[in-house]
Amino acid sequence: MPVIEKAELEGFVGDVFRSAGYASEEAGLISRLMVAANLCGHDSHGVRQIPTYLKRIGEKQIVPNAPITVLRESPTTVLLDANRALGHVAAARALEMGVAKAREVKVSVAAVRNLNHIGRVGAYPEMAAEQGMICLAFVQGHIRSVAPFGGLDKKLATNPFSAAFPNPGGAPILLDFASSVVAANKIHQAYDRGVETGEGWIMDERGNPVRDPALFVEGKAAMLPLGGGRGHKGYALSVVTDIIAGVLSGAGAAHTEREIANNSTLLITLDPEAFLPRKEYERQVGELVDYLRATATRPGDPPVMIPGEFEENHRREREAHGIPIEEPVWNHIQEAVAELQVALPVPRSA
């Protein structure tokens, strides 16, 4: 498979979106966020989305350089309308405004609606944590693909949640997961690879567990809520996220019909210094990390990881050795950009 250097891949993705009509600044932001998803090991949310985004641009579901307008604002809150912007741009703008408000008044809530797919949700709280802030993100998905716990019908989206915390000892402490067993793009990734899904990811229309990703891609299977036999927990988290990100943003709850693919997002940002001195926060978080790392494990097992360490380990590895792109994904990308006349990046290896 092609292995491409980070800088090469970012330059290519930026060129793709500039050729698709984006201004240079927005294209650069989209490129950095998409490649960052691959860089930290979440290939399902990275450059494999290029064909989908270009298709949606052609269908006017995504509008390059769309104005992001303020609908309501207070010293602690802001509600934005993204006017069909790609989610990366709109979510980054909401985060920027949320962090600025939290610097002034210690806590903020920023919501944005009418935006398309935002990519890796964890990227946005992670950016806040790198600026010394704690951030929680709730995202309402746009495709009904998940059955409520105990049901058969696809009623909810994957509705992911993320949170990040400044870590004085390294990369932010980060959690980022769907309220379904996995993100839907993980199933599409399995389909591209020609492999089965994980056990307990999807069920057919009669409620039987299945592992053929084609059934999901063809709309003949539903995803299950996070938790397996305890899926009531993932289901409840999904409902909460639907209200927080969907209802509060003005996009509506899961039953609301929409014209566009919409990743309505709500970000809560707070400054730890609202509650204790920064040095005290850093001391306690540092001690917690050390405490967890000291956990005994079974002989031969790896040490306990801190949330976010998976991403940081991949980031170091791929920055040093390049980003692998699976052959089917690379082929789809080349087909999608053929008419844009952009230069393809030169792989380190194939």
GUTORGU-456049 format. One line per field, with one value per residue (C-alpha): residue number from 1; x, y, z; residue in one letter. Coordinates in Angstrom, 3 decimals. Example, Ala and Ser with C-alpha at 12.3 -4.5 7.8 and 13.67 -1.06 7.14 Angstrom:
n	1|2
xx	12.300|13.670
yy	-4.500|-1.060
zz	7.800|7.140
res	A|S
//
This chain:
n	1|2|3|4|5|6|7|8|9|10|11|12|13|14|15|16|17|18|19|20|21|22|23|24|25|26|27|28|29|30|31|32|33|34|35|36|37|38|39|40|41|42|43|44|45|46|47|48|49|50|51|52|53|54|55|56|57|58|59|60|61|62|63|64|65|66|67|68|69|70|71|72|73|74|75|76|77|78|79|80|81|82|83|84|85|86|87|88|89|90|91|92|93|94|95|96|97|98|99|100|101|102|103|104|105|106|107|108|109|110|111|112|113|114|115|116|117|118|119|120|121|122|123|124|125|126|127|128|129|130|131|132|133|134|135|136|137|138|139|140|141|142|143|144|145|146|147|148|149|150|151|152|153|154|155|156|157|158|159|160|161|162|163|164|165|166|167|168|169|170|171|172|173|174|175|176|177|178|179|180|181|182|183|184|185|186|187|188|189|190|191|192|193|194|195|196|197|198|199|200|201|202|203|204|205|206|207|208|209|210|211|212|213|214|215|216|217|218|219|220|221|222|223|224|225|226|227|228|229|230|231|232|233|234|235|236|237|238|239|240|241|242|243|244|245|246|247|248|249|250|251|252|253|254|255|256|257|258|259|260|261|262|263|264|265|266|267|268|269|270|271|272|273|274|275|276|277|278|279|280|281|282|283|284|285|286|287|288|289|290|291|292|293|294|295|296|297|298|299|300|301|302|303|304|305|306|307|308|309|310|311|312|313|314|315|316|317|318|319|320|321|322|323|324|325|326|327|328|329|330|331|332|333|334|335|336|337|338|339|340|341|342|343|344|345|346|347|348|349|350
xx	0.000|1.202|2.956|2.955|4.774|2.589|3.664|3.135|-0.341|-1.357|-0.210|-2.190|-5.406|-5.094|-4.730|-7.810|-10.039|-8.618|-9.408|-12.908|-13.483|-12.146|-10.112|-6.540|-6.997|-10.047|-8.456|-5.402|-7.510|-9.480|-6.248|-4.595|-7.605|-8.183|-4.544|-4.352|-7.035|-4.837|-1.791|-3.260|-4.534|-8.176|-7.988|-11.762|-12.168|-9.230|-8.454|-10.729|-13.545|-12.273|-14.563|-17.588|-16.873|-16.288|-19.560|-21.412|-19.813|-21.105|-24.576|-24.500|-24.782|-21.395|-20.821|-17.172|-16.423|-19.948|-20.364|-20.634|-23.139|-23.878|-27.557|-27.395|-24.612|-24.026|-20.815|-20.812|-22.675|-22.836|-25.087|-23.784|-25.331|-22.729|-24.853|-23.723|-20.025|-17.875|-17.926|-14.171|-14.364|-17.527|-16.550|-13.118|-14.788|-17.139|-14.180|-12.216|-15.084|-15.665|-12.029|-11.960|-15.052|-13.705|-10.534|-12.683|-15.384|-13.934|-16.687|-18.497|-20.933|-20.757|-23.282|-23.340|-25.911|-26.222|-22.705|-21.547|-19.345|-16.746|-14.331|-12.611|-14.579|-11.669|-9.662|-11.639|-11.476|-7.836|-7.123|-8.751|-6.702|-3.516|-4.498|-4.938|-8.710|-10.980|-13.489|-16.441|-17.962|-21.383|-22.140|-25.445|-24.952|-27.070|-27.758|-30.231|-28.189|-28.466|-31.327|-32.417|-31.566|-34.064|-35.416|-34.999|-35.612|-32.813|-33.852|-30.628|-27.288|-23.918|-23.943|-20.306|-18.953|-15.460|-13.629|-10.055|-8.036|-4.680|-1.962|1.212|3.175|2.398|-0.445|-3.960|-5.972|-8.590|-11.700|-13.521|-16.149|-19.509|-22.562|-22.909|-20.573|-18.271|-18.332|-20.192|-17.062|-15.371|-17.975|-17.422|-13.703|-14.308|-16.357|-13.486|-11.058|-13.293|-13.343|-16.073|-17.103|-16.350|-18.688|-21.743|-21.454|-24.538|-27.745|-30.026|-33.636|-34.862|-32.413|-29.961|-26.282|-24.406|-20.853|-21.137|-20.485|-22.224|-25.553|-24.966|-23.722|-26.842|-29.131|-30.125|-28.514|-28.586|-25.804|-26.091|-25.678|-22.408|-22.309|-23.376|-25.613|-25.479|-26.399|-28.932|-25.960|-24.889|-28.529|-29.047|-25.848|-27.097|-30.430|-28.690|-26.328|-29.258|-30.889|-27.707|-26.290|-29.499|-32.269|-30.180|-28.455|-31.823|-31.196|-33.871|-33.849|-33.409|-36.943|-36.435|-36.151|-33.159|-32.112|-28.394|-25.995|-25.764|-23.272|-24.817|-22.243|-22.148|-18.852|-18.501|-15.171|-13.912|-10.776|-9.534|-8.404|-12.052|-11.838|-8.228|-4.767|-3.279|-0.276|-2.610|-4.604|-1.386|-0.088|-3.227|-3.557|0.121|-0.238|-3.352|-1.478|1.431|-1.015|-2.723|0.538|1.681|-1.191|-0.034|-0.793|-0.713|2.654|3.308|0.545|1.404|1.223|-2.032|-2.553|-3.847|-6.855|-5.386|-2.154|-3.309|-3.523|-0.214|1.642|0.287|1.138|4.788|5.025|3.467|5.311|8.522|7.631|4.807|1.058|-0.140|-3.140|-4.942|-5.049|-8.875|-8.974|-6.140|-7.821|-11.122|-9.299|-7.489|-10.767|-12.496|-9.815|-9.120|-11.066|-9.457|-6.036|-4.087|-0.677|-0.721|1.714|4.758|4.548|7.535|6.806|4.127
yy	0.000|3.584|5.198|8.983|11.601|13.904|17.090|15.491|14.295|17.635|19.466|17.112|17.347|21.141|21.220|19.001|21.334|24.481|22.951|22.162|25.864|26.503|29.546|28.695|29.194|26.923|24.286|24.271|23.814|20.954|19.316|19.526|18.071|15.261|14.186|14.478|11.778|9.405|10.494|9.406|6.071|6.887|6.217|5.808|9.561|10.832|11.115|8.192|10.774|12.817|11.107|11.565|15.244|15.960|14.216|16.319|19.486|18.536|17.964|21.367|19.625|21.147|24.777|25.867|29.123|29.254|32.117|30.982|33.313|34.114|33.524|34.157|35.220|36.051|36.440|32.662|31.197|31.339|29.651|29.467|28.575|27.008|27.412|24.030|24.477|21.385|20.464|20.800|24.527|25.152|23.074|24.707|28.130|27.162|25.897|29.078|31.217|28.894|29.015|32.820|33.136|30.674|32.747|35.735|34.205|30.740|28.670|28.692|26.744|26.968|25.245|25.041|23.648|23.149|21.795|18.663|15.838|17.137|14.206|12.986|14.492|14.223|16.740|19.684|19.022|18.059|21.503|23.142|21.024|22.041|25.616|24.737|24.243|21.319|20.646|18.314|17.761|16.311|15.573|14.543|12.285|12.652|9.088|6.926|3.754|2.646|0.742|1.789|-0.845|-3.687|-2.486|-3.373|-0.093|2.331|5.400|7.106|8.115|7.132|10.369|10.532|12.143|13.400|15.121|16.277|17.497|19.276|16.872|18.434|15.277|15.013|14.822|15.631|13.004|12.215|10.128|9.967|7.367|6.845|5.972|2.997|0.007|1.593|4.533|3.811|4.569|1.581|-0.637|1.066|0.520|-3.212|-3.254|-1.644|-4.176|-7.130|-8.363|-9.070|-6.564|-7.158|-9.410|-7.632|-4.553|-5.040|-7.050|-7.880|-6.716|-9.593|-8.861|-11.641|-10.811|-10.603|-9.683|-8.952|-5.200|-5.263|-5.700|-2.439|-0.590|-1.757|-0.581|-4.099|-4.061|-1.789|-0.899|-1.684|0.754|0.816|-1.764|-5.067|-6.757|-3.518|-1.472|0.534|2.678|3.552|4.066|6.509|8.389|8.654|10.119|12.642|13.618|13.958|16.473|18.398|18.632|18.399|20.082|22.819|23.737|24.147|21.307|19.151|15.669|12.354|12.317|15.656|15.448|17.260|18.384|17.917|15.653|17.460|16.967|19.455|20.053|21.509|22.253|22.979|24.625|25.509|26.879|24.677|27.838|28.652|26.005|25.686|27.095|25.723|24.256|22.341|21.022|19.910|18.270|16.224|15.185|14.252|12.133|10.453|9.528|8.084|6.187|4.575|3.749|1.867|-0.635|-4.253|-6.308|-10.017|-11.431|-10.577|-7.960|-4.359|-1.655|0.169|3.046|6.517|7.678|9.387|7.396|5.248|8.368|9.766|6.510|6.380|10.038|9.470|6.342|7.891|11.176|9.164|6.548|7.991|7.443|4.184|4.471|1.240|0.371|0.489|3.870|5.246|4.014|5.699|8.952|8.941|8.343|11.144|13.769|12.810|15.770|18.274|17.963|18.030|16.427|13.180|12.870|10.680|7.673|6.739|3.132|1.084
zz	0.000|-0.531|2.430|2.198|4.263|6.356|4.548|1.126|2.064|3.582|0.463|-1.761|0.288|0.398|-3.394|-3.782|-1.794|-3.365|-6.749|-5.487|-4.780|-1.301|-0.352|0.596|4.357|4.599|2.353|4.606|7.743|6.183|5.038|8.457|10.258|7.755|7.685|11.485|11.717|9.691|11.625|14.950|13.666|12.861|9.119|8.922|9.489|7.448|3.746|2.853|3.148|0.175|-2.406|-0.130|0.468|-3.222|-4.078|-1.521|-2.866|-6.315|-4.839|-3.039|0.342|1.151|0.151|-0.073|1.772|3.213|5.697|9.320|10.924|14.562|15.409|19.146|21.471|25.123|27.166|27.767|24.785|21.003|18.451|14.885|11.532|9.253|6.116|4.719|5.427|5.704|9.379|9.890|9.193|11.210|14.246|14.338|14.277|17.125|19.125|18.482|19.764|22.719|23.822|23.505|25.695|28.261|28.554|29.473|31.661|32.494|30.858|27.514|25.380|21.584|19.321|15.541|13.107|9.347|9.001|7.236|8.584|11.068|10.756|13.913|16.792|19.224|17.188|18.555|22.326|21.749|20.279|23.291|25.702|23.909|24.792|28.464|28.413|29.239|26.467|25.944|22.499|21.665|18.009|16.484|13.492|10.366|9.209|11.135|11.384|15.035|16.654|20.162|22.782|22.476|19.115|15.447|13.617|12.779|14.776|15.899|14.460|15.933|18.009|19.193|22.360|23.095|25.929|26.380|29.358|29.519|30.614|32.004|31.205|27.498|24.993|26.251|28.061|25.448|25.010|21.701|20.888|19.256|21.323|18.953|19.254|16.659|14.282|11.044|9.050|10.705|9.014|5.670|6.220|6.756|3.545|1.614|3.050|2.181|5.784|8.317|10.952|14.589|16.519|17.875|15.655|13.467|13.213|10.306|9.943|12.155|14.931|14.153|14.665|11.352|10.339|6.621|6.209|2.807|4.603|6.450|3.363|1.471|4.282|5.349|8.807|11.835|14.222|17.913|20.794|22.727|25.500|23.927|26.473|28.436|25.376|27.363|28.410|24.873|23.913|26.792|25.883|22.291|23.378|25.629|22.794|20.410|22.742|23.578|20.060|18.015|19.967|21.617|18.349|16.642|14.197|15.784|17.310|15.507|14.094|12.309|8.527|7.016|3.566|4.200|6.039|9.359|12.219|14.666|17.379|20.874|22.646|26.362|27.181|30.636|32.201|35.084|36.855|37.519|40.237|41.359|40.574|37.367|39.202|41.492|38.530|36.830|40.005|40.525|36.879|36.761|39.898|38.484|35.300|37.324|39.539|36.536|34.768|37.873|37.564|37.591|34.462|33.637|32.551|28.900|28.684|27.731|30.391|31.075|28.653|29.427|27.354|24.297|24.350|21.419|19.270|20.493|19.808|16.254|15.750|16.657|14.499|11.414|11.701|11.632|9.019|6.930|6.702|5.094|2.776|1.923|-1.778|-2.170|-0.422|-2.544|-5.719|-4.765|-4.011|-7.355|-9.195|-7.265|-7.952|-11.585|-12.987|-10.609|-12.232|-8.979|-8.644|-6.696|-3.784|-4.245|-1.906|0.209|-0.745|-2.413
res	M|P|V|I|E|K|A|E|L|E|G|F|V|G|D|V|F|R|S|A|G|Y|A|S|E|E|A|G|L|I|S|R|L|M|V|A|A|N|L|C|G|H|D|S|H|G|V|R|Q|I|P|T|Y|L|K|R|I|G|E|K|Q|I|V|P|N|A|P|I|T|V|L|R|E|S|P|T|T|V|L|L|D|A|N|R|A|L|G|H|V|A|A|A|R|A|L|E|M|G|V|A|K|A|R|E|V|K|V|S|V|A|A|V|R|N|L|N|H|I|G|R|V|G|A|Y|P|E|M|A|A|E|Q|G|M|I|C|L|A|F|V|Q|G|H|I|R|S|V|A|P|F|G|G|L|D|K|K|L|A|T|N|P|F|S|A|A|F|P|N|P|G|G|A|P|I|L|L|D|F|A|S|S|V|V|A|A|N|K|I|H|Q|A|Y|D|R|G|V|E|T|G|E|G|W|I|M|D|E|R|G|N|P|V|R|D|P|A|L|F|V|E|G|K|A|A|M|L|P|L|G|G|G|R|G|H|K|G|Y|A|L|S|V|V|T|D|I|I|A|G|V|L|S|G|A|G|A|A|H|T|E|R|E|I|A|N|N|S|T|L|L|I|T|L|D|P|E|A|F|L|P|R|K|E|Y|E|R|Q|V|G|E|L|V|D|Y|L|R|A|T|A|T|R|P|G|D|P|P|V|M|I|P|G|E|F|E|E|N|H|R|R|E|R|E|A|H|G|I|P|I|E|E|P|V|W|N|H|I|Q|E|A|V|A|E|L|Q|V|A|L|P|V|P|R|S|A
//
